[in-house]
Amino acid sequence: MSDRAERIDLEAPLSGDFQAVVRLIIGGIAERVDFAFEEIDDLQLAVERLLAETCTVDTVRLSFEVGTRNIRTSVAPLSAHKVSEALENGDGPAGELTLRRVLQTVVDSFDVREAGDGHVSVLLEKLKATP
């Protein structure tokens, strides 16, 4: 793969079996960077948990920027209120797996960006572990 990031855009419904298809696609994209199984699983978990807790639409857009050692994923549109609430209340009781704790554990960084109409996009970055 070249040093230039490749971009992959996906729009998928969230009903029925499409969540399994989204998981499979994330795995295939992560394979391009030669992620280890655990790194692939981390990225899949981050996206799944984000969608489960903050998505209020029937269709989601995922954009992947695939570099030589990282993947940046944008997930939108997500409810600005739900994202804010899930991340603000991220330091809940000990042992509780809040969205903030999950994201802090499984991705290297995350950021929230305004997307308009009461929605936001969440950017996730996962780096390939250094051997």
VENZICOR-V897801 format. One record per residue. N is the residue number from 0. PHI is phi in whole degrees, 0 to 359 (999 if undefined). Layout:
n & phi
N & PHI
N & PHI
//
This chain:
n & phi
0 & 999
1 & 286
2 & 287
3 & 284
4 & 290
5 & 265
6 & 241
7 & 232
8 & 247
9 & 221
10 & 240
11 & 220
12 & 288
13 & 257
14 & 266
15 & 60
16 & 271
17 & 291
18 & 295
19 & 293
20 & 293
21 & 300
22 & 300
23 & 296
24 & 295
25 & 301
26 & 299
27 & 294
28 & 294
29 & 296
30 & 296
31 & 300
32 & 265
33 & 63
34 & 296
35 & 289
36 & 307
37 & 296
38 & 291
39 & 297
40 & 299
41 & 300
42 & 294
43 & 299
44 & 298
45 & 301
46 & 293
47 & 299
48 & 293
49 & 299
50 & 294
51 & 296
52 & 265
53 & 229
54 & 270
55 & 237
56 & 244
57 & 272
58 & 230
59 & 238
60 & 251
61 & 241
62 & 238
63 & 239
64 & 253
65 & 256
66 & 263
67 & 282
68 & 225
69 & 204
70 & 227
71 & 253
72 & 239
73 & 250
74 & 239
75 & 202
76 & 275
77 & 240
78 & 294
79 & 302
80 & 296
81 & 293
82 & 296
83 & 301
84 & 297
85 & 294
86 & 277
87 & 292
88 & 268
89 & 287
90 & 257
91 & 300
92 & 305
93 & 306
94 & 87
95 & 279
96 & 272
97 & 284
98 & 302
99 & 302
100 & 297
101 & 298
102 & 296
103 & 297
104 & 276
105 & 258
106 & 237
107 & 279
108 & 200
109 & 212
110 & 211
111 & 248
112 & 231
113 & 295
114 & 236
115 & 87
116 & 54
117 & 76
118 & 241
119 & 226
120 & 245
121 & 245
122 & 258
123 & 242
124 & 232
125 & 238
126 & 261
127 & 286
128 & 298
129 & 280
130 & 293
//
